[in-house]
Amino acid sequence: METPAAHGREWIVEAHGCDPAALADPLRGQALFARMIAELALHPVAEPLWHKFPGPGGITGLCLLAESHLACHTFPEHGSLCLNLFCCTPRAEWDYEGRLRDLFGAERVEVRVLERPYAALVPAP
């Protein structure tokens, strides 16, 4: 008899119809990460890193977590945001749609959840 292996879970989130000014604002990205870290009980191993692209360009953020990683990329010219969270331990569901609507004015949010097995199958003891 074989049992499923331990696995991680990855959330891939895309938000569209966002406010371009909000997408270009590093403080909005920082607020998003702060809320996610607090509300999902994540454990950063260092402060998040942020890069602001020149002019009306977007932002890119990355936070290394004890659980894995959190990343965000914004595209003001397209009104969109891409967010990725990978955790190797269980996490509660989070209201991505509500939070991204509040912080970035998102009109549409798509969330895909991927189960990431560490091994296909593990023999039962």
Secondary structure, DSSP 8 states (H G I E B T S, - for coil): -EEE--EEEEEEEEEES--HHHHT-HHHHHHHHHHHHHHTT--BSS--EEEE-STT--EEEEEEBSSEEEEEEEEGGGTEEEEEEEESS------HHHHHHHHH--SEEEEEEEEEESSSEEE--
